[in-house]
Amino acid sequence: GMAYETTYGNAKELVYAFYEGLEFIDTTTAILSFALSFFGIYVRFRLSQYRVNGPKMLINLFTASLAVGLFYVIGFFIVTEGEVDSFASMGASVAINIAMIGLNKKYFDNRKHLFVN
């Protein structure tokens, strides 16, 4: 809608014209994120049913999310040649994923006896 309109035209088209390859990075990341959302729902049911592989699936979900995040950060950095200021927030997102993997691993290792189904 109008949120993307500027006095110079469509802002999205201008950004993608200026940063060639960014549209591919955005589209691929969106598709992968959409797939991760379905995987997240599956993992939620594995955990709620106390399945043996539930905690491992959660770690896999965070690892896949980390991989998608790294793909985006690296692709974004390459396409923009490091010119964009939001790189720090993207890096923080990757760091949070790494922390979540470690914290959840420790959390579920302490509760391994609950996941026996």
C-alpha positions in Angstrom: 0.0 0.0 0.0 0.9 3.6 0.6 3.5 2.7 3.2 5.9 1.9 0.4 5.2 4.9 -1.7 7.5 7.9 -1.7 7.7 11.0 -3.7 10.2 9.1 -5.9 8.0 6.1 -6.5 7.8 2.7 -4.9 10.5 2.5 -2.1 10.7 -1.3 -2.3 11.6 -1.2 -6.0 14.1 1.5 -5.4 15.8 -0.5 -2.7 15.9 -3.6 -4.8 17.2 -1.6 -7.8 20.0 -0.1 -5.6 21.0 -3.4 -3.9 21.0 -6.0 -6.7 20.5 -9.4 -5.2 18.7 -8.3 -2.1 15.3 -9.4 -3.4 16.6 -12.9 -3.7 18.0 -12.8 -0.2 14.7 -11.5 1.2 12.5 -13.9 -0.7 14.6 -16.9 0.2 14.7 -15.9 3.8 10.9 -15.5 3.9 10.3 -18.9 2.4 12.7 -20.5 4.8 11.1 -18.7 7.8 7.7 -19.8 6.7 8.9 -23.4 6.6 10.5 -22.9 10.1 7.1 -21.8 11.4 5.6 -25.2 10.4 8.5 -27.0 11.9 8.0 -24.9 15.1 4.4 -26.1 15.4 5.5 -29.7 14.9 8.2 -29.2 17.6 5.6 -27.7 20.0 3.5 -30.9 19.8 6.6 -33.1 20.3 7.4 -31.2 23.5 3.9 -31.1 24.8 3.6 -34.9 24.4 6.9 -35.4 26.1 8.3 -37.3 23.2 11.9 -38.5 23.5 13.0 -36.5 20.5 11.1 -33.3 21.6 14.1 -31.5 23.1 16.4 -32.5 20.2 13.8 -31.2 17.8 13.8 -27.9 19.6 17.6 -27.6 19.4 17.3 -28.5 15.7 14.7 -25.7 15.3 17.0 -23.1 16.9 19.9 -24.4 14.8 17.9 -24.1 11.6 16.7 -20.6 12.7 20.4 -19.7 13.3 21.3 -21.0 9.9 18.6 -18.9 8.2 19.7 -15.9 10.3 23.3 -16.4 9.2 22.3 -16.8 5.6 20.4 -13.5 5.8 23.2 -11.6 7.6 25.9 -12.9 5.4 23.9 -12.4 2.2 22.8 -8.9 3.3 26.3 -8.0 4.1 27.6 -9.2 0.8 24.8 -7.5 -1.2 25.0 -4.2 0.6 28.8 -4.3 0.9 28.5 -3.6 4.6 27.0 -0.2 4.0 23.8 -0.6 6.1 23.6 0.3 9.8 21.2 -2.4 10.8 24.0 -5.1 10.6 24.4 -4.8 14.4 20.8 -5.7 15.1 21.0 -8.7 12.7 24.2 -9.8 14.5 22.4 -9.6 17.8 19.6 -11.8 16.5 22.2 -14.5 15.6 23.8 -14.1 19.0 20.4 -14.6 20.7 19.9 -17.8 18.7 23.3 -19.1 19.8 22.4 -18.3 23.5 19.0 -20.0 23.1 20.6 -23.2 21.8 22.9 -23.4 24.8 20.3 -22.5 27.4 17.7 -24.9 26.0 20.3 -27.7 25.8 21.1 -27.3 29.4 17.5 -26.9 30.4 16.3 -30.1 28.7 19.4 -32.1 29.7 18.3 -31.5 33.3 14.7 -32.8 32.4 15.7 -35.7 30.2 13.8 -38.1 32.5 10.5 -36.5 31.6 10.7 -37.1 27.9 10.2 -40.9 27.6 7.2 -41.3 25.2 
